[in-house]
Amino acid sequence: MRQLSFGTAPPSRREAERMLAVPTRLLLEARERNPALARIDLDRALECLEHAWLPYRGLRIHVEVHPVADASATFVIVHGLGDHGRRQLGLAAALAEHGYAAVVVDRQGHGISEGRRGDAPLEDDLGVLELALRFARQRCGGPVVILGDSLGGIMSWYLLTREPDAEAAVCHCIGHADVHPDASFRYKQPLLRGLGKLAPRARVSVRQVADYDHVSVDPITKRYFDDEVDGLFNFTVSARSAASYLGFRPRIPWERVVTPTLVMIGAADGLVTPEFTRACFERARPPLAEYVSVPAAGHQLFLDHLDVAMPPLFDWASRALPGDGAA
């Protein structure tokens, strides 16, 4: 398994941007067909962002900081399965234009964070997210909001039972150990768990974990996944990483989770379906959690569907965050 390590010092800004050149180019090109992205000043977001490196168990975790003067809050954004933070550029830029700062995390072994490629068990994911929350609090001040996308949403949902240092959370996708996304998972689950124990670093295709036929309703976005054009995207992950999410048990009962939380799902999402998400929500529903189904949206909620995803998010934030003065 390929491992990324930078030796005595992390990359310079120039070197980091060179490593991120392919996904950056693809995002900028997407403006031609995505009106919501075209309305956001992605070029300015790229100019203003800062790279930071957080120490975690002997590794350097990469985060992108999108600072905003007098920000109403800071959103800590964590990406999904195999993914990386640069693909959240449009989301971070949209938040910045609305008065919110953002800290975008590359999970361990993902993006340009150090570690074995695609190897990020749940326990490490939670540890990295807690580290990023502390960094955001120190770096930006003010209220801090967790924002998890896809698997990052599930991770963030699970972190709520550890009473994280965050004023609120947004979870695009959630999970529950006793709810299966489809009938096949009754057979996949014990196989993945067994493989995770016997060969923890074995490679597992992300297509064995989720149905990538439904990864996007936009054919050009879907081609990104079909053609595997981005070398920073992990199209395989370690068996132990995939298995680690299957046996989660909450540290505190869900009824004791008091973090205001918005659960979001696209009404046309065929990869993580609204039916599955709603079933998970009903099985473990914190008292301050709200559920929103975004009409006609697919799985790439914060890329293909920014125009319909952001209004309900901003409306919720205005109510969930005390003293939120974002325009």
Secondary structure, DSSP 8 states (H G I E B T S, - for coil): --EE--TTS---HHHHHHHTHHHHHHHHHHTTT-HHHHHS-HHHHHHH-EEEEEEETTEEEEEEEE--TT-S-EEEEE--TT--GGGGHHHHHHHHHTT-EEEEE--TTSTTSSEETT---HHHHHHHHHHHHHHHHHHH-S-EEEEEETHHHHHHHHHGGG--S-SEEEEES---TT--SSTTHHHHHHHHHHHHHHSTT-EEEHHHHS-GGGS-SSHHHHHHHHTT--TTS-SEEEHHHHHHTTT---SS-GGG--S-EEEEEETT-SSS-HHHHHHHHHHS--TTEEEEEETT--S-TTTTTHHHHHHHHHHHHHHHSTT----
